């Protein structure tokens, strides 16, 4: 099975733990092409995805993950000087956030049509896990709006849904999450990436900050990566099994 996975740092997996590595370890016979890139918004993710499919359209599944930075970047613009500098730098690079949920949904729908014109592979959309493990944090309300858009699309378009957010919320609502959230610019842009590359690095970051599914309120630790990979894996395997049943001739 040939799978294309597009997204931001959650998909890239170099900050925190990688859900794509979990999938690859469980299914070594799958060919997974990870084109995730740190810091990208949905606009940039989808542009790169369409360029990739224009060069090679032989994928069985296309997993599209995005939206974190569409919510985070405007928040960066309201923080201290280093975060504001990062926000302006991203804008200068053309990494523009979609800040309106309606526009977010419309862009996703247009992208689905563009993918379908290029490739016959099945499209899997993912929801956004959490933005701060404390679900009452203000940015999580915006995350819920974006996730609502993704679920709407999955009900009305020929796409599949890996509802990662549902599993995140179930876990966090049953516990007492700590409201740690990207408190240090140097850590999130440099140090956390170095520590994440060490054996057990994501676990050490989570332990230090007393977090459960993330290393900083956003990026996944091993438990968070497992939830993400399980949601995607379940959607993949269910679809493959259904397709096989449909192709069995009636007796």
Buried (B, 14 or more C-beta within 10 A) or exposed (E): EEBBBBBBBBBBBBBBBBBBBBBBEEBEEBBBBBBBBBBBBBBBBBBBBBEBBEEEBEBBBBBBBBBBBBBBBBBBBEBEEEBBEBBEEBEEEEBBBBEEBEEBBBBBBEBBEBBBEBBEBBBBBBBBBBBBBBBEBEBBEBBBBBBEBBBEBBEEBEBBBBBBBBBBBEBBEEEEBBEBBBEEBEBBBEEBBEBBEEEEBBBBBBEEBEBBBBBBBBBBBBBBBBBBBBBBBEBBEEBBEEEEEEEEEEE
